[in-house]
Amino acid sequence: MCDFSCRGFMKHSPVFVIGMHRSGSSALTSLLTKFGLYFGELDEGIGSSSQNAKGFWERRDVRNINDDILFSQKCDWDAIGSLNFKVLEQRGDVFDSIVNVEEKMNRNSRPYVIKEPRICLTLPIWKEALLIKPIYIFIHRNPLEIAASLKKRNGSHEKYWLELWYKYVVNALNNLKGEDVLFVSYEQLNATPSCVVDKISRFLSNKINIDQKPDDKIISEAISNDLRNQEVDEENVPERFKELNSFLRSSCSNDEAVYLDSDLVFPEVSYDRGVEYGLIFDKYMHYKNECAASMVNNLKLKNQKDSLEKSLVKKLAEIDYYQKLPVIRFYMQLKKMLKVFRCF
């Protein structure tokens, strides 16, 4: 396979931001662009919403690839109970799409950043398809805050979101074994952003060429404390999640990248498929209602179109009728004669 040098592209290691949904990965990605990392054109992103006013900092093409992978196994971002990771690693039909993203990003002269929470699950395919090895920054947030934020946005039970957080993070760590990973705390990012910037700057300087570092003003524009809408005491994390949470907190306290050894293992936890099926059913009903509303709207538009067409035919018939009246024909002839008369 031809690498980017023979295609005339600059070769840059992508910076992958790894983190669960609602973990603060959007804020981190926004901050990384202030180091000069390339995200892409604004219209290539999915934009913002009321839940993330400053933007999600996710590329649409990256989201589509990850959705394609999950949908192929009858999964979605919040319903991953049937995800088969052995089958996942054998999929090759999305490789071209991933390479296309890589080529597009490497046409720019700067190193680039990619963030999309589903990559916690789909990273094996990305690692196999990419021609250039990524570097990784993992963002950790109190899982109780993540669960509370997801409950507020998506409903359902906090217990389910905690279990989903666990599966996302354990799969992400498994997919990152054998890699040097810089761990960043969302709490630290909000409390002492300049310290986190120094930590990231040292990490990036050792891995890629960065020619700028954000100052305090730029940092304050990228990181706002008011974005942290959920604050929960981390001491209340359920016992079965404490080991993983403690590992992540310890990793975040390290100023340097952490090498994830292959013998790193976390126990499986129960996963409430009943809630998952409920979420799937709710989505089905939502899309069904949207489809029904669209059909009603389409019928309304069709009736309006038919009515306008009938009105148009009637108006054309009236015009044709009036044009044939003697008085109208006389007037049109007179108008032509006056026009000719003016020429003299």
N, C-alpha and C positions, 0 to 999 in steps of 0.2 A: 504493500500500500504506500502510495506517495505521501510524504509528509508535507507540512505547510511550506517548508523552505523551497521545495521544487514547484510550488504553486505561486510563489511570489508573495506569500503572507509572512508577517512577523509572527514569531512563535512566543506565546505568552502562557504561563501557567495560570489557569483560572483559579480564583479564590472562591471556594464554595462555603456559603454560610449554612450551617446545619443547625436545625432547631425545630422543636414542635410548634404547631400552630399556637399563636398568641403568646409566644415566648419572648418577643422583643426582637425577632430577627429582622423585621422591617426597619426598625430604628437603627440597628447595627449596620444593615446594608446601606442605608442612607448615609451613615457616618463614613463607611468605607469609600463611598464615592467622593468624599471630601479629601481622601488621600490621593485622588486622581484615578481611581479605578473606574473602568468604563462599565456602565450598566446597559447602554443601548439608547436608542432614541425614545423619547417619552411615549410616542404612540405605539411602541413595541411592548409597553408594560400594560398591566391590567388596570392601572389607575388607582383611585382611592374610593373610600366609602365612608359612611357615618361611623363605622367601627374602626376605621384607620384613616383619619383625615389627612395625614401627611403622605399617604400612599402605601401600597403593599410592597413596592419594589420587587415585583415578580414579573418576569417576561411572559408574554402570552404563549410564545412557542414552547417555552420550557414547561409551563403549566399543561399545555395540550399533550406533550409527550408523556408526562407523568400520569395524566388522566387516562390516556390511551393504554398505558401499561396496567393501571389498576382496573379500568373498565373491562379489559380483556379477561380478567379473573373474577368478574362480577363483584368488584369491590369499589369503594369510593373512599375519599380521604377519611371519613368518620365511620366507615364500616369495612374493616380489614380482616374480619374473622376467617374468611376463606382464602386469604392470600397465601399462595404456595411459593415459598422462596426458592425451592429447587427448580420449579418451572420458570420462575422469574429469571433465574440466572441463565436459562437456556434460550430465552427470547432474543432473536436477532433482527426482527423486522422493524425495530425502531432505531437501529444503529445509524442508518442513513440520516434520519431526522436529527439525531444528536450531533453527528458530524457536521451537518448543515449549520446548526447553531454555532458550533465551534468555529467553523470557517467564517461565518458572518461576524462573530466577535473578534476574530483575529485580523480582520481587515482593518480594524482600528489600530492606531499606533500605540495604544496603552494596554497594560494589563487589565483584565476585566473581572467582574464579580457576578456570581449567579446565586440566587437565593430562591428556594421554593420548598416549603416544609415537607412535601411528599417525597423529596429526595432522601429523607431519612429512611424510606422504605425502598426506593427504586435505585439507590446508589450503585448496587452491583452492576446494573446495566450501563449506567453512565461511566463507571470506571473502566469497563471493558470496551466501550465504544470510543471514548475520548482518545485522541492521538497524543495529547499532552497531559501529564499527570497533574491533577489539581493539588492545591494546598487547602487546608481546612481550618475554619474557625467555628467552634461550637458555642452556641449561646444557651445558657441555662437560666430558667426562671423557676421560682417557687411553684411546684406543681399544684398547690392549692389555689394560687392566683390564676394559673392557667385554667384550671377546672371551673373556677368562679366566672372567669371571663367567657369561656365557651358556653357555660350554662346561661349566662346573660344574653349571649348572641344567638345561640342555637337551641336553647331549651334543654330538655331531658334532665338527667341526674348527674350531680357532681361526681358521684362514685364511678359512673361510666367514663367520664372524661379523664379521671385519674387513671383508670385502667388503660385507656387509650394513650395517655401520655407515657405510661410505663412501656407499652408495646412500641411506640414510636422511638423512644429513647434507647431502649435495649437493642432494637434492630439497627438504629443508627450506630451505636457503639460496636455492635458486631460487624457492621459493614466498614467500620473505620479501623479495625484491628490491623496492626502492622504499620499504622500511619502516625506521624507527629501531628497532634491536634492542639490548637490553642483554644483553651476554654475561657469564656467570658461570662460574667454574671450580669444579668439584667438589673439586679439590685445595685451592683457597683456602677453600671453604666448610667444609672439615674443619680446615684449619690455622689460619685466622684468620677465624672466622665473624663476629665483630663488625665487621670491615672490610667484609665482603660485605654485612652488614646496612646499614651506612652508605651503601654504594653503591646498594643497592636502594631505600633510603629516599629518597635524592635523586631517583632516577629516578621513583619512584611519585608523589612530591610534585609533580613537574612535569607529571604526566599526569592524575592522579585525586585525589580527596579521600581522604586517609588520616588517621585521627585518633589513631593509636597507632604506637608503635615498640617492638619487643620489647627487654627489658633482658637483661643477661648470663644471668640465671637462666633466663628463658624460652628464650633461644637455646640454652643447654646442654641443655634438655629436648627441643628439636626436632632438634638436630644432635648426633649421637654418633659419635665416631671409630671405635667398634667396628662401625659399619655398613660401614666400608670394608674389606671382606674380601679384596680383591685389590689389591695394590700392585706395579706393574711399572714398570721404568725406561722413561721415555718416549723415551729416545734409541734404543731398539730398535725403534721404529715402522718398518715396511718403507718403502723408498724411495718407492714409488708412492703412499703415503698421507701422506708428510711435508709436502707443500705444503699440503694441506687442514688437517692438524693444526697446522702453523705459523700459518696464518691464524686458526684458532680460538684458539690460545694468545695471539696478538697482540691479538685482539679482546677477550679476557678481561682482558688487562692494562690496557685502557682504562677509566677511571673513569666515562666517559659512554657513552651509547648510540652505537652505530655505525650509520651509514646504509649500507645495502646497495645499491650501485650496480647498474644493469641490466647493465653490462658485466662483472660478476663471473662468471668461468667457471672451472670445474674439469674436467679431462679425465675421460672415461669410463674405467672399469676393468673388467677381465674379471669375470664373475660365474659361479660354478660351478653350472650348472643341475643337474649330476649329484647334487651334495649336496642341492640343493633338492628334487629328485625323491625322494631318499632320505628326507628329512624328511617329505615328504607321504605316502610309503608307510608310514613308521613311525607317523604319526598315523592313517592308515587302519587299520593293524593294531591299534593301541591301541583305537580306537573299535569296531572289529569284535570284539575280545576283550571289551570292555565290554558290547557288545550281546549277545554270546553268554552272558556271565555274567548279564545281566539276564533273558534268556530262561529260563535255568536256574532263576534265583530266582523268576521269575513262575510257572513250572511247579510249583515246590516250594510256593509260596503257594496256587496253585490246588488242589493235592492236599490241602493242609491245610484249605482252605475246604470242599472236598468231604467230607473226613473229619468236620469239625465239623458240617456240615449233616446228614450221616447220623446222627451221634451225637445231634444235637438232635431229629431225627425219632423216633429210638428212645426218647429220654427223654420226649418228649411222649406217645408211645404208652403208655409205662409209667405216666405220670401219669393218662392217661385210663382205663387198666385199673384202677388202684387206686381211682380216684374212684368207680368203679361197684361195687366190692365192698360187700356188705351191711354189714360191720363198719365200714367207712369212712363209709358213708352214715349209719349209726346214730350214729357219733361226731360227725359234722358237725351232725346234728339236735340231739343232746344239747348241743353247744356253743352253739347258737342259743338253746335253752331256758334254759341257765344265764345267758346274757347278758340275756335278758328278765327272769329272776328277780332279777338284781342290780338292775335298774331299780326294783324295788319295795322 
